Amino acid sequence: MTASLSALLPVVLLIAAGYLAGRLGWVTGRSVRDLSNLVFLLLAPALLFRAMSDVHLSQLRFTPVAAYFVAAGLVYGAALLARGFHRESAVLALSGIFSNTTMIGIPLIGLAYGPEGMVTLLTLISLHSLTLLSSATVVLELAAAREAGATGQRRPLLPTLARAVRNAVLNPVVLPVPAGLLFSASGLVLPAPVDRSLAWLGQAFGPLALLLVGITLSQTPVGRHLRGALLPALAKNLLMPALVLAVAWAMGVRGLPLTVMVVTAALPMGANVFIFAQRYEVAQDRVTASVVLSTVLALLTVSGVMAALAVLVG
């Protein structure tokens, strides 16, 4: 309980600080897009590249991660089937599976489960953004092409697929992950000034992204979107961990790796979902409300999941 609150309360406070800044007019609506570009194009790549550049593949455990992604695929596919194939559906489906693995996951897993738990988490982090965000980018590009076709702007299938794959590979929050892993595998070491600069940029990502959520929240009639935000938040906080537990158990995952995967699945939505909504200019108000509601609910749901796992897994 203490570990989850220690990790989650700063997130809530940063969103609240951003909300206050927005309400006081310190950041205007015209500046939000620029701040979003700063987070998406500079800070997130710096964080992900540096994190992956220090990951050694020999230490990673892939079976628990495979269970995580099977569950994520099931939730994502079910959401697309339920809502239909369009950009809004693709972004909202992503909100149901994308966890805040860095800003909340790292301190929470480190505090609760120590270095051994961190090995399992880092395995997931090494593939989390690469797999989920690249897949979501492909779906979003195909959905955008389908929407354009519905308005008479036909796009040939093969060029559309090629564009979707290219945008997924070159996505600023996807490309740094394989780049960092390749750098790590090369045996090279970042020069100290470069490493320090990347560290500072990476440290700025989490706080600024959460402040940005709060600023956008101050300009969003959240009450109007709470009902629509509840289902994505519950899917993320409760359905996703339940499904990860079922899939991982069926695949023979037990002990600490099982616990870490389920707790990570129970984490609130990551800020990248909000950044994607802004990037594709779709469902921004609903995603903002969903991120906030998911984070607030996580104060209870993550603690409950951790307590249940302590009894079930031991």
SELODO-303907 format. One line per field, with one value per residue: residue in one letter; x, y, z of N, C-alpha, C in turn. Coordinates in nm, 2 decimals. Layout:
vomi: (A,...)
n_X: (X,...)
n_Y: (Y,...)
n_Z: (Z,...)
ca_X: (X,...)
ca_Y: (Y,...)
ca_Z: (Z,...)
c_X: (X,...)
c_Y: (Y,...)
c_Z: (Z,...)
***
This chain:
vomi: (M,T,A,S,L,S,A,L,L,P,V,V,L,L,I,A,A,G,Y,L,A,G,R,L,G,W,V,T,G,R,S,V,R,D,L,S,N,L,V,F,L,L,L,A,P,A,L,L,F,R,A,M,S,D,V,H,L,S,Q,L,R,F,T,P,V,A,A,Y,F,V,A,A,G,L,V,Y,G,A,A,L,L,A,R,G,F,H,R,E,S,A,V,L,A,L,S,G,I,F,S,N,T,T,M,I,G,I,P,L,I,G,L,A,Y,G,P,E,G,M,V,T,L,L,T,L,I,S,L,H,S,L,T,L,L,S,S,A,T,V,V,L,E,L,A,A,A,R,E,A,G,A,T,G,Q,R,R,P,L,L,P,T,L,A,R,A,V,R,N,A,V,L,N,P,V,V,L,P,V,P,A,G,L,L,F,S,A,S,G,L,V,L,P,A,P,V,D,R,S,L,A,W,L,G,Q,A,F,G,P,L,A,L,L,L,V,G,I,T,L,S,Q,T,P,V,G,R,H,L,R,G,A,L,L,P,A,L,A,K,N,L,L,M,P,A,L,V,L,A,V,A,W,A,M,G,V,R,G,L,P,L,T,V,M,V,V,T,A,A,L,P,M,G,A,N,V,F,I,F,A,Q,R,Y,E,V,A,Q,D,R,V,T,A,S,V,V,L,S,T,V,L,A,L,L,T,V,S,G,V,M,A,A,L,A,V,L,V,G)
n_X: (0.08,0.19,0.40,0.27,0.12,0.33,0.44,0.23,0.11,0.28,0.23,-0.04,-0.03,0.14,-0.02,-0.23,-0.09,-0.03,-0.29,-0.37,-0.19,-0.28,-0.55,-0.49,-0.39,-0.13,-0.02,-0.12,-0.38,-0.27,-0.01,0.00,0.01,0.28,0.42,0.35,0.47,0.74,0.76,0.70,0.87,1.13,1.19,1.08,1.21,1.48,1.46,1.38,1.58,1.82,1.75,1.72,1.98,2.13,2.04,2.09,2.06,2.10,2.01,1.74,1.40,1.17,0.93,0.73,0.67,0.58,0.33,0.21,0.18,0.02,-0.22,-0.26,-0.30,-0.54,-0.72,-0.70,-0.78,-1.05,-1.15,-1.14,-1.32,-1.55,-1.59,-1.56,-1.37,-1.18,-1.00,-1.05,-1.14,-0.91,-0.72,-0.85,-0.86,-0.59,-0.55,-0.65,-0.46,-0.20,0.05,0.17,0.47,0.72,0.74,0.58,0.59,0.87,0.96,0.77,0.78,1.05,1.05,0.87,0.94,1.21,1.55,1.53,1.27,1.29,1.43,1.25,1.06,1.22,1.26,1.01,0.98,1.17,1.04,0.79,0.70,0.79,0.65,0.37,0.32,0.41,0.25,0.00,0.03,0.04,-0.22,-0.36,-0.28,-0.39,-0.66,-0.69,-0.66,-0.87,-1.08,-1.04,-1.09,-1.36,-1.46,-1.42,-1.16,-0.96,-0.71,-0.45,-0.40,-0.14,0.05,-0.06,-0.03,0.25,0.32,0.20,0.36,0.61,0.57,0.53,0.77,0.95,0.85,0.88,0.87,0.91,1.13,1.36,1.38,1.46,1.70,1.84,1.87,2.03,2.26,2.34,2.40,2.62,2.83,2.94,2.99,2.81,2.95,3.03,2.93,2.73,2.57,2.49,2.34,2.13,2.02,1.92,1.73,1.56,1.47,1.31,1.09,0.87,0.76,0.69,0.52,0.31,0.23,0.14,-0.08,-0.24,-0.27,-0.41,-0.63,-0.74,-0.85,-1.05,-1.38,-1.43,-1.63,-1.83,-1.71,-1.67,-1.83,-1.77,-1.50,-1.48,-1.51,-1.27,-1.08,-1.15,-1.11,-0.83,-0.73,-0.84,-0.95,-0.73,-0.51,-0.64,-0.67,-0.40,-0.31,-0.46,-0.37,-0.09,-0.08,-0.18,0.02,0.22,0.36,0.49,0.53,0.75,0.79,0.53,0.38,0.50,0.43,0.15,0.10,0.22,0.05,-0.17,-0.12,-0.18,-0.29,-0.04,0.13,0.18,-0.04,-0.21,-0.04,-0.05,-0.32,-0.33,-0.14,-0.27,-0.50,-0.75,-1.02,-0.92,-1.02,-1.16,-0.96,-0.79,-0.95,-0.97,-0.70,-0.66,-0.87,-0.80,-0.56,-0.62,-0.81,-0.63,-0.49,-0.64,-0.70,-0.45,-0.33,-0.51,-0.48,-0.21,-0.23,-0.40,-0.25,-0.04,-0.16,-0.25,-0.02,0.19)
n_Y: (-0.12,0.13,0.16,0.18,0.42,0.60,0.61,0.70,0.93,1.16,1.18,1.25,1.50,1.65,1.66,1.81,2.05,2.13,2.18,2.39,2.59,2.62,2.71,2.95,3.09,3.09,2.93,2.94,2.84,2.84,2.77,2.50,2.31,2.35,2.28,2.01,1.92,1.95,1.76,1.53,1.51,1.56,1.52,1.27,1.09,1.12,1.02,0.75,0.64,0.66,0.50,0.25,0.22,0.11,-0.14,-0.48,-0.75,-1.01,-1.03,-1.02,-1.14,-1.31,-1.45,-1.38,-1.13,-1.18,-1.29,-1.06,-0.90,-1.06,-1.04,-0.77,-0.74,-0.88,-0.72,-0.47,-0.55,-0.63,-0.39,-0.23,-0.38,-0.34,-0.06,0.01,0.07,0.33,0.65,0.76,0.54,0.38,0.53,0.54,0.27,0.22,0.35,0.18,-0.02,0.08,0.13,0.34,0.29,0.40,0.65,0.59,0.31,0.23,0.35,0.23,-0.06,-0.09,-0.01,-0.19,-0.45,-0.48,-0.53,-0.77,-0.78,-0.55,-0.64,-0.79,-0.59,-0.41,-0.56,-0.56,-0.28,-0.25,-0.33,-0.23,0.04,0.02,-0.20,-0.16,0.12,0.14,-0.05,0.07,0.31,0.21,0.11,0.35,0.51,0.35,0.37,0.64,0.66,0.51,0.67,0.89,0.78,0.74,0.99,1.04,1.07,0.87,0.63,0.43,0.08,-0.05,0.17,0.30,0.11,0.10,0.36,0.36,0.17,0.29,0.53,0.42,0.30,0.52,0.67,0.92,0.83,0.56,0.48,0.55,0.33,0.07,0.18,0.25,-0.01,-0.13,0.02,-0.04,-0.32,-0.29,-0.25,0.00,0.30,0.58,0.90,1.10,1.37,1.37,1.16,1.27,1.50,1.37,1.24,1.45,1.56,1.34,1.32,1.54,1.47,1.31,1.48,1.71,1.61,1.53,1.77,1.89,1.73,1.82,2.09,2.08,1.96,2.17,2.32,2.17,2.05,1.85,1.72,1.67,1.46,1.25,1.02,0.89,0.86,0.67,0.40,0.34,0.39,0.20,-0.03,-0.02,-0.02,-0.24,-0.45,-0.51,-0.59,-0.82,-0.98,-1.02,-1.16,-1.40,-1.49,-1.51,-1.70,-1.92,-1.96,-2.06,-1.89,-1.79,-1.68,-1.41,-1.28,-1.31,-1.15,-0.90,-0.84,-0.83,-0.63,-0.42,-0.41,-0.31,-0.05,0.31,0.49,0.57,0.88,0.89,0.81,1.03,1.21,1.09,1.13,1.40,1.43,1.31,1.45,1.38,1.27,1.41,1.55,1.34,1.15,1.29,1.32,1.05,0.97,1.12,1.02,0.75,0.76,0.87,0.67,0.46,0.49,0.34,0.10,-0.01,-0.06,-0.25,-0.46,-0.53,-0.62,-0.84,-1.00,-1.06,-1.25,-1.44,-1.52,-1.51)
n_Z: (0.00,0.09,-0.09,-0.34,-0.30,-0.26,-0.51,-0.68,-0.58,-0.63,-0.91,-0.93,-0.80,-0.97,-1.20,-1.09,-1.04,-1.30,-1.39,-1.22,-1.32,-1.57,-1.52,-1.41,-1.62,-1.68,-1.88,-2.20,-2.44,-2.69,-2.65,-2.58,-2.79,-2.87,-2.64,-2.64,-2.87,-2.79,-2.58,-2.72,-2.94,-2.85,-2.56,-2.49,-2.68,-2.59,-2.33,-2.37,-2.54,-2.39,-2.17,-2.29,-2.39,-2.19,-2.14,-2.11,-2.32,-2.24,-1.99,-1.99,-1.95,-2.14,-2.15,-1.96,-2.06,-2.31,-2.25,-2.14,-2.37,-2.53,-2.39,-2.41,-2.68,-2.71,-2.56,-2.70,-2.96,-2.90,-2.82,-3.06,-3.22,-3.08,-3.08,-3.35,-3.65,-3.66,-3.61,-3.36,-3.21,-3.23,-3.07,-2.82,-2.77,-2.73,-2.50,-2.31,-2.27,-2.25,-2.02,-1.76,-1.74,-1.69,-1.53,-1.31,-1.29,-1.27,-1.01,-0.84,-0.88,-0.81,-0.54,-0.43,-0.51,-0.56,-0.70,-0.85,-0.94,-1.10,-1.31,-1.46,-1.52,-1.67,-1.90,-2.01,-2.05,-2.24,-2.47,-2.47,-2.55,-2.82,-2.93,-2.87,-2.93,-3.20,-3.32,-3.27,-3.42,-3.68,-3.70,-3.66,-3.88,-4.09,-4.03,-4.06,-4.33,-4.42,-4.33,-4.49,-4.73,-4.71,-4.74,-5.00,-5.08,-5.20,-5.12,-5.25,-5.15,-5.10,-5.10,-4.88,-4.67,-4.67,-4.59,-4.34,-4.20,-4.22,-4.08,-3.83,-3.77,-3.78,-3.59,-3.33,-3.06,-3.08,-3.25,-3.09,-2.91,-3.04,-3.14,-2.91,-2.80,-2.99,-2.97,-2.71,-2.75,-2.91,-2.74,-2.70,-2.51,-2.38,-2.41,-2.12,-2.10,-2.30,-2.21,-1.96,-2.05,-2.20,-1.98,-1.83,-2.01,-2.03,-1.76,-1.75,-1.90,-1.78,-1.56,-1.72,-1.91,-1.75,-1.63,-1.86,-1.92,-1.70,-1.76,-2.01,-1.90,-1.75,-1.95,-2.04,-2.04,-1.81,-1.67,-1.86,-1.99,-1.82,-1.79,-2.04,-2.00,-1.80,-1.88,-2.04,-1.84,-1.64,-1.79,-1.83,-1.57,-1.44,-1.61,-1.79,-1.61,-1.50,-1.73,-1.81,-1.59,-1.62,-1.88,-1.84,-1.64,-1.77,-1.94,-1.79,-1.62,-1.31,-0.97,-0.89,-1.15,-1.26,-1.08,-1.11,-1.38,-1.38,-1.19,-1.33,-1.55,-1.42,-1.37,-1.40,-1.70,-1.94,-2.02,-2.29,-2.44,-2.42,-2.56,-2.81,-2.88,-2.90,-3.11,-3.33,-3.33,-3.22,-3.01,-2.78,-2.55,-2.42,-2.38,-2.21,-1.98,-1.93,-1.86,-1.63,-1.46,-1.46,-1.33,-1.07,-0.98,-0.97,-0.73,-0.55,-0.70,-0.78,-0.54,-0.44,-0.63,-0.58,-0.32,-0.35,-0.52,-0.34,-0.18,-0.36,-0.51,-0.34)
ca_X: (0.00,0.28,0.48,0.18,0.09,0.45,0.46,0.12,0.07,0.34,0.17,-0.16,0.01,0.19,-0.14,-0.30,-0.01,-0.06,-0.43,-0.36,-0.12,-0.38,-0.66,-0.44,-0.36,0.02,0.00,-0.24,-0.41,-0.18,0.12,-0.01,0.07,0.43,0.47,0.33,0.58,0.86,0.76,0.69,0.98,1.26,1.21,1.05,1.32,1.59,1.44,1.38,1.71,1.91,1.70,1.75,2.12,2.19,1.98,2.16,1.96,2.12,1.94,1.60,1.31,1.07,0.80,0.62,0.64,0.49,0.19,0.16,0.15,-0.10,-0.34,-0.28,-0.36,-0.68,-0.80,-0.70,-0.87,-1.19,-1.20,-1.16,-1.44,-1.67,-1.61,-1.54,-1.23,-1.15,-0.89,-1.09,-1.14,-0.77,-0.66,-0.92,-0.82,-0.46,-0.56,-0.69,-0.35,-0.07,0.07,0.28,0.58,0.85,0.74,0.52,0.63,1.00,0.97,0.68,0.84,1.17,1.02,0.79,0.99,1.36,1.63,1.49,1.15,1.32,1.48,1.13,1.00,1.30,1.23,0.88,1.00,1.25,0.96,0.66,0.67,0.82,0.54,0.24,0.30,0.43,0.12,-0.11,0.06,0.00,-0.37,-0.41,-0.26,-0.48,-0.79,-0.70,-0.67,-1.01,-1.17,-1.02,-1.16,-1.51,-1.49,-1.39,-1.01,-0.92,-0.57,-0.42,-0.37,0.00,0.12,-0.11,0.04,0.39,0.32,0.17,0.48,0.72,0.54,0.54,0.92,1.01,0.78,0.98,0.87,0.93,1.26,1.47,1.39,1.56,1.83,1.91,1.91,2.15,2.37,2.38,2.46,2.75,2.93,2.98,2.94,2.78,3.04,2.97,2.85,2.61,2.48,2.43,2.24,2.02,1.95,1.84,1.61,1.47,1.41,1.21,0.97,0.76,0.69,0.63,0.40,0.20,0.19,0.07,-0.22,-0.32,-0.30,-0.52,-0.75,-0.80,-0.92,-1.14,-1.50,-1.41,-1.75,-1.90,-1.65,-1.64,-1.89,-1.70,-1.37,-1.49,-1.49,-1.13,-1.01,-1.17,-1.04,-0.69,-0.69,-0.89,-0.96,-0.60,-0.44,-0.70,-0.64,-0.26,-0.30,-0.51,-0.29,0.04,-0.10,-0.20,0.15,0.31,0.44,0.46,0.62,0.77,0.76,0.39,0.34,0.54,0.36,0.01,0.10,0.25,-0.07,-0.27,-0.08,-0.27,-0.25,0.08,0.10,0.20,-0.17,-0.25,0.04,-0.10,-0.44,-0.30,-0.07,-0.36,-0.61,-0.87,-1.05,-0.83,-1.09,-1.19,-0.84,-0.74,-1.03,-0.94,-0.57,-0.68,-0.95,-0.72,-0.45,-0.69,-0.86,-0.51,-0.46,-0.71,-0.70,-0.32,-0.31,-0.59,-0.42,-0.09,-0.27,-0.46,-0.14,0.03,-0.23,-0.26,0.11,0.28)
ca_Y: (0.00,0.25,0.17,0.23,0.56,0.68,0.63,0.76,1.07,1.27,1.20,1.33,1.64,1.72,1.69,1.92,2.17,2.18,2.23,2.52,2.68,2.65,2.79,3.09,3.15,3.10,2.87,2.96,2.73,2.84,2.71,2.36,2.24,2.36,2.19,1.87,1.88,1.94,1.64,1.41,1.51,1.58,1.47,1.12,1.01,1.12,0.92,0.61,0.60,0.65,0.39,0.13,0.20,0.05,-0.27,-0.59,-0.85,-1.14,-1.03,-1.00,-1.25,-1.27,-1.53,-1.30,-1.01,-1.24,-1.30,-0.92,-0.85,-1.14,-0.98,-0.63,-0.76,-0.92,-0.60,-0.38,-0.60,-0.62,-0.25,-0.19,-0.45,-0.28,0.08,0.04,0.10,0.47,0.70,0.77,0.40,0.33,0.60,0.49,0.13,0.23,0.40,0.06,-0.11,0.14,0.17,0.44,0.20,0.47,0.74,0.52,0.17,0.21,0.36,0.14,-0.19,-0.09,0.00,-0.31,-0.59,-0.48,-0.55,-0.89,-0.73,-0.45,-0.71,-0.82,-0.47,-0.35,-0.64,-0.51,-0.15,-0.25,-0.36,-0.17,0.15,-0.03,-0.29,-0.10,0.24,0.12,-0.11,0.17,0.40,0.14,0.11,0.49,0.55,0.28,0.42,0.77,0.63,0.46,0.79,0.97,0.71,0.76,1.13,1.04,1.08,0.73,0.60,0.29,0.00,-0.07,0.29,0.33,0.02,0.14,0.48,0.33,0.11,0.39,0.62,0.34,0.28,0.65,0.75,0.97,0.76,0.42,0.47,0.54,0.20,-0.02,0.25,0.23,-0.15,-0.16,0.09,-0.13,-0.44,-0.26,-0.24,0.14,0.37,0.72,1.00,1.15,1.49,1.33,1.09,1.37,1.58,1.29,1.22,1.57,1.57,1.23,1.35,1.64,1.41,1.27,1.60,1.80,1.54,1.53,1.91,1.91,1.67,1.91,2.22,2.05,1.93,2.30,2.37,2.06,2.03,1.71,1.66,1.62,1.34,1.15,0.89,0.83,0.82,0.57,0.27,0.32,0.38,0.07,-0.13,-0.01,-0.04,-0.37,-0.56,-0.54,-0.68,-0.95,-1.06,-1.05,-1.27,-1.52,-1.54,-1.55,-1.82,-2.02,-1.98,-2.12,-1.79,-1.79,-1.61,-1.26,-1.23,-1.29,-1.04,-0.77,-0.82,-0.80,-0.49,-0.32,-0.40,-0.24,0.09,0.40,0.51,0.65,1.01,0.88,0.80,1.17,1.27,1.04,1.19,1.53,1.42,1.27,1.54,1.30,1.23,1.47,1.57,1.22,1.09,1.37,1.28,0.91,0.97,1.17,0.93,0.63,0.79,0.88,0.54,0.37,0.50,0.23,-0.03,-0.07,-0.11,-0.37,-0.56,-0.57,-0.70,-0.97,-1.09,-1.11,-1.36,-1.54,-1.56,-1.52)
ca_Z: (0.00,0.10,-0.22,-0.45,-0.28,-0.28,-0.66,-0.75,-0.53,-0.71,-1.04,-0.90,-0.76,-1.09,-1.28,-1.02,-1.06,-1.44,-1.39,-1.16,-1.41,-1.68,-1.48,-1.38,-1.74,-1.70,-2.01,-2.28,-2.53,-2.81,-2.62,-2.55,-2.90,-2.87,-2.53,-2.68,-2.96,-2.71,-2.51,-2.81,-3.03,-2.79,-2.43,-2.49,-2.74,-2.50,-2.22,-2.42,-2.60,-2.28,-2.09,-2.36,-2.42,-2.08,-2.12,-2.16,-2.36,-2.18,-1.85,-2.00,-1.95,-2.24,-2.14,-1.89,-2.15,-2.42,-2.19,-2.13,-2.51,-2.58,-2.32,-2.46,-2.81,-2.69,-2.52,-2.81,-3.07,-2.86,-2.82,-3.19,-3.26,-3.01,-3.12,-3.49,-3.70,-3.69,-3.53,-3.22,-3.16,-3.21,-2.96,-2.70,-2.74,-2.68,-2.36,-2.23,-2.26,-2.23,-1.88,-1.72,-1.70,-1.65,-1.42,-1.20,-1.28,-1.21,-0.87,-0.77,-0.88,-0.74,-0.40,-0.38,-0.55,-0.56,-0.82,-0.93,-1.00,-1.20,-1.44,-1.54,-1.57,-1.78,-2.02,-2.07,-2.10,-2.37,-2.59,-2.44,-2.65,-2.95,-2.97,-2.86,-3.01,-3.34,-3.37,-3.27,-3.53,-3.81,-3.70,-3.68,-4.02,-4.18,-4.00,-4.12,-4.48,-4.44,-4.31,-4.61,-4.84,-4.69,-4.79,-5.15,-5.10,-5.21,-5.12,-5.28,-5.03,-5.07,-5.05,-4.74,-4.57,-4.66,-4.51,-4.20,-4.14,-4.21,-3.97,-3.71,-3.75,-3.76,-3.48,-3.23,-2.94,-3.11,-3.30,-2.99,-2.84,-3.11,-3.15,-2.78,-2.78,-3.08,-2.91,-2.60,-2.81,-2.97,-2.64,-2.68,-2.39,-2.41,-2.34,-2.00,-2.13,-2.38,-2.11,-1.87,-2.12,-2.22,-1.85,-1.79,-2.09,-1.99,-1.63,-1.77,-1.97,-1.69,-1.50,-1.82,-1.97,-1.66,-1.63,-1.99,-1.89,-1.61,-1.84,-2.10,-1.82,-1.71,-2.07,-2.09,-1.96,-1.78,-1.62,-1.97,-2.04,-1.71,-1.82,-2.15,-1.95,-1.70,-1.94,-2.07,-1.71,-1.58,-1.88,-1.81,-1.43,-1.39,-1.71,-1.84,-1.52,-1.49,-1.85,-1.80,-1.49,-1.68,-1.99,-1.79,-1.56,-1.87,-2.01,-1.69,-1.55,-1.17,-0.88,-0.90,-1.28,-1.27,-1.00,-1.18,-1.51,-1.34,-1.13,-1.44,-1.63,-1.34,-1.36,-1.48,-1.84,-1.97,-2.09,-2.43,-2.50,-2.44,-2.67,-2.94,-2.90,-2.95,-3.24,-3.43,-3.32,-3.20,-2.87,-2.68,-2.42,-2.35,-2.33,-2.10,-1.87,-1.90,-1.80,-1.49,-1.39,-1.44,-1.22,-0.94,-0.94,-0.94,-0.59,-0.49,-0.77,-0.78,-0.41,-0.43,-0.71,-0.51,-0.20,-0.40,-0.57,-0.23,-0.13,-0.46,-0.56,-0.22)
c_X: (0.09,0.35,0.39,0.15,0.21,0.47,0.35,0.08,0.14,0.28,0.04,-0.13,0.06,0.07,-0.22,-0.22,-0.03,-0.20,-0.44,-0.30,-0.21,-0.49,-0.62,-0.39,-0.21,0.06,-0.13,-0.26,-0.32,-0.05,0.12,0.04,0.22,0.48,0.45,0.44,0.71,0.87,0.77,0.81,1.12,1.28,1.19,1.16,1.44,1.58,1.45,1.51,1.81,1.88,1.74,1.90,2.19,2.13,2.06,2.07,1.98,2.04,1.79,1.52,1.19,0.94,0.70,0.58,0.55,0.35,0.13,0.11,0.03,-0.23,-0.37,-0.34,-0.51,-0.77,-0.81,-0.79,-1.01,-1.24,-1.23,-1.29,-1.56,-1.70,-1.61,-1.40,-1.22,-1.05,-0.93,-1.09,-1.00,-0.70,-0.72,-0.88,-0.68,-0.46,-0.59,-0.57,-0.22,-0.05,0.18,0.40,0.70,0.83,0.68,0.58,0.77,1.01,0.89,0.74,0.97,1.15,0.96,0.86,1.14,1.42,1.58,1.36,1.18,1.37,1.36,1.07,1.08,1.29,1.11,0.91,1.08,1.17,0.82,0.62,0.69,0.70,0.41,0.22,0.32,0.30,0.01,-0.09,0.01,-0.16,-0.42,-0.39,-0.36,-0.63,-0.80,-0.72,-0.82,-1.11,-1.16,-1.09,-1.31,-1.55,-1.46,-1.24,-0.95,-0.76,-0.54,-0.37,-0.22,0.07,0.07,-0.04,0.19,0.41,0.30,0.29,0.59,0.69,0.56,0.69,0.99,0.95,0.88,0.98,0.88,1.08,1.37,1.49,1.49,1.70,1.91,1.96,2.03,2.27,2.43,2.45,2.59,2.86,2.99,2.92,2.92,2.89,2.96,2.89,2.72,2.51,2.41,2.32,2.11,1.94,1.87,1.71,1.51,1.40,1.30,1.08,0.85,0.69,0.63,0.51,0.28,0.14,0.10,-0.07,-0.30,-0.36,-0.41,-0.65,-0.82,-0.88,-1.03,-1.26,-1.51,-1.54,-1.83,-1.84,-1.62,-1.70,-1.81,-1.56,-1.37,-1.46,-1.34,-1.05,-1.02,-1.10,-0.89,-0.66,-0.73,-0.89,-0.82,-0.52,-0.50,-0.67,-0.49,-0.24,-0.35,-0.42,-0.15,0.03,-0.11,-0.07,0.26,0.39,0.39,0.55,0.63,0.75,0.61,0.34,0.37,0.46,0.21,0.01,0.13,0.12,-0.18,-0.24,-0.17,-0.21,-0.13,0.05,0.12,0.06,-0.22,-0.17,-0.01,-0.23,-0.42,-0.23,-0.17,-0.49,-0.74,-0.89,-0.97,-0.90,-1.11,-1.07,-0.78,-0.81,-1.00,-0.81,-0.59,-0.76,-0.88,-0.62,-0.51,-0.74,-0.74,-0.47,-0.52,-0.69,-0.56,-0.29,-0.39,-0.53,-0.29,-0.13,-0.33,-0.35,-0.06,-0.03,-0.23,-0.12,0.20,0.41)
c_Y: (0.13,0.27,0.23,0.38,0.65,0.71,0.71,0.90,1.18,1.29,1.28,1.48,1.72,1.75,1.81,2.05,2.22,2.24,2.37,2.63,2.71,2.74,2.94,3.16,3.17,3.03,2.88,2.84,2.72,2.77,2.56,2.28,2.24,2.28,2.05,1.83,1.87,1.81,1.52,1.40,1.51,1.50,1.31,1.04,1.01,1.02,0.78,0.56,0.57,0.52,0.26,0.11,0.13,-0.09,-0.38,-0.71,-0.98,-1.15,-1.03,-1.14,-1.23,-1.34,-1.44,-1.18,-1.06,-1.25,-1.16,-0.88,-0.93,-1.07,-0.85,-0.64,-0.79,-0.80,-0.50,-0.42,-0.59,-0.48,-0.20,-0.25,-0.38,-0.14,0.10,0.08,0.24,0.52,0.71,0.64,0.35,0.40,0.55,0.35,0.13,0.27,0.28,-0.03,-0.05,0.20,0.27,0.36,0.27,0.55,0.68,0.38,0.15,0.23,0.26,0.00,-0.20,-0.09,-0.14,-0.44,-0.59,-0.51,-0.66,-0.85,-0.63,-0.52,-0.74,-0.70,-0.41,-0.43,-0.59,-0.37,-0.15,-0.28,-0.29,-0.07,0.10,-0.11,-0.22,0.03,0.23,0.05,-0.01,0.27,0.34,0.15,0.25,0.54,0.48,0.33,0.56,0.76,0.59,0.58,0.88,0.91,0.73,0.90,1.15,1.06,0.94,0.72,0.46,0.21,-0.01,0.05,0.33,0.25,0.07,0.27,0.45,0.26,0.21,0.49,0.55,0.33,0.41,0.73,0.79,0.90,0.61,0.40,0.46,0.41,0.10,0.05,0.23,0.09,-0.19,-0.09,0.01,-0.25,-0.41,-0.26,-0.10,0.20,0.52,0.81,1.07,1.28,1.46,1.25,1.18,1.45,1.50,1.26,1.33,1.59,1.46,1.26,1.45,1.58,1.39,1.39,1.69,1.74,1.55,1.67,1.94,1.85,1.76,2.04,2.19,2.02,2.06,2.36,2.28,2.05,1.89,1.64,1.60,1.49,1.23,1.02,0.82,0.79,0.70,0.43,0.24,0.31,0.25,-0.05,-0.14,-0.06,-0.18,-0.48,-0.60,-0.63,-0.82,-1.04,-1.11,-1.17,-1.40,-1.58,-1.59,-1.68,-1.94,-2.06,-2.03,-2.02,-1.78,-1.70,-1.46,-1.21,-1.21,-1.17,-0.91,-0.74,-0.77,-0.66,-0.39,-0.30,-0.31,-0.09,0.18,0.42,0.60,0.77,1.00,0.87,0.94,1.24,1.22,1.11,1.33,1.53,1.39,1.35,1.47,1.26,1.29,1.49,1.44,1.15,1.16,1.33,1.14,0.90,1.01,1.07,0.80,0.65,0.80,0.74,0.44,0.38,0.38,0.10,-0.09,-0.13,-0.24,-0.48,-0.62,-0.66,-0.83,-1.06,-1.14,-1.24,-1.48,-1.60,-1.59,-1.45)
c_Z: (0.00,-0.03,-0.33,-0.43,-0.30,-0.43,-0.72,-0.70,-0.60,-0.85,-1.03,-0.88,-0.88,-1.19,-1.22,-1.04,-1.20,-1.45,-1.33,-1.25,-1.53,-1.64,-1.45,-1.50,-1.76,-1.83,-2.09,-2.38,-2.65,-2.78,-2.60,-2.66,-2.90,-2.76,-2.57,-2.78,-2.89,-2.64,-2.61,-2.90,-2.97,-2.66,-2.42,-2.56,-2.66,-2.39,-2.26,-2.47,-2.48,-2.19,-2.16,-2.39,-2.31,-2.05,-2.19,-2.19,-2.29,-2.04,-1.86,-2.00,-2.03,-2.22,-2.07,-1.98,-2.26,-2.37,-2.18,-2.27,-2.57,-2.52,-2.38,-2.60,-2.81,-2.65,-2.63,-2.92,-3.03,-2.86,-2.96,-3.25,-3.20,-3.06,-3.27,-3.53,-3.75,-3.59,-3.38,-3.15,-3.13,-3.09,-2.83,-2.66,-2.69,-2.53,-2.26,-2.20,-2.23,-2.09,-1.87,-1.66,-1.64,-1.53,-1.30,-1.18,-1.22,-1.06,-0.79,-0.76,-0.80,-0.59,-0.35,-0.40,-0.57,-0.69,-0.91,-1.00,-1.11,-1.33,-1.52,-1.60,-1.68,-1.91,-2.09,-2.13,-2.23,-2.49,-2.58,-2.55,-2.79,-3.01,-2.98,-2.94,-3.16,-3.40,-3.37,-3.39,-3.66,-3.81,-3.72,-3.82,-4.11,-4.15,-4.06,-4.27,-4.51,-4.42,-4.43,-4.72,-4.83,-4.73,-4.94,-5.18,-5.10,-5.20,-5.15,-5.16,-5.00,-5.03,-4.91,-4.64,-4.56,-4.57,-4.36,-4.13,-4.12,-4.10,-3.83,-3.67,-3.71,-3.65,-3.37,-3.10,-2.96,-3.15,-3.20,-2.92,-2.91,-3.12,-3.02,-2.76,-2.87,-3.03,-2.79,-2.65,-2.87,-2.87,-2.62,-2.55,-2.43,-2.34,-2.23,-2.03,-2.20,-2.28,-2.02,-1.93,-2.15,-2.09,-1.81,-1.88,-2.06,-1.86,-1.65,-1.84,-1.88,-1.63,-1.61,-1.88,-1.88,-1.63,-1.75,-1.98,-1.81,-1.68,-1.93,-2.02,-1.78,-1.83,-2.12,-1.99,-1.92,-1.74,-1.74,-2.03,-1.94,-1.74,-1.94,-2.11,-1.86,-1.76,-1.97,-1.94,-1.64,-1.66,-1.85,-1.67,-1.38,-1.49,-1.76,-1.74,-1.50,-1.61,-1.85,-1.70,-1.55,-1.79,-1.94,-1.71,-1.66,-1.93,-1.91,-1.61,-1.41,-1.10,-0.91,-1.04,-1.31,-1.20,-1.07,-1.30,-1.47,-1.28,-1.24,-1.52,-1.56,-1.33,-1.44,-1.62,-1.85,-2.04,-2.24,-2.50,-2.52,-2.55,-2.80,-2.98,-2.96,-3.09,-3.35,-3.43,-3.31,-3.05,-2.76,-2.55,-2.35,-2.30,-2.21,-1.97,-1.83,-1.82,-1.65,-1.41,-1.36,-1.33,-1.08,-0.89,-0.90,-0.80,-0.51,-0.56,-0.77,-0.64,-0.39,-0.51,-0.64,-0.39,-0.24,-0.45,-0.45,-0.17,-0.23,-0.50,-0.44,-0.24)
***
